[in-house]
Amino acid sequence: MQAIWLKGLKGEEREKRIKEILAYRNAFNALKELLGDQYEESVPDYDCPSWSHKQADVNGANRMLRKIINLITIEEIK
């Protein structure tokens, strides 16, 4: 579990959040599967003048997907 889930929480609030997140684990796993299917493959088309912009867009979208997937990967509490 990413520490950001518990940022600023102490005591009972922290424990309550941990229980909530663990209760969502099955939904998070299903969401991870759905998001994993959203990765884009891009083959550079060097004949297109804006190929680098298109590649940058795909890279940015994939980077955000990885961040979200990492955030909802609930394996252990750190």
Summary of the structure (lengths in Angstrom):
residues: 78
radius of gyration: 17.6
end to end distance: 6.3
largest distance: 59.2
contacts: 157
relative contact order: 0.19
helix: 64%
strand: 0%
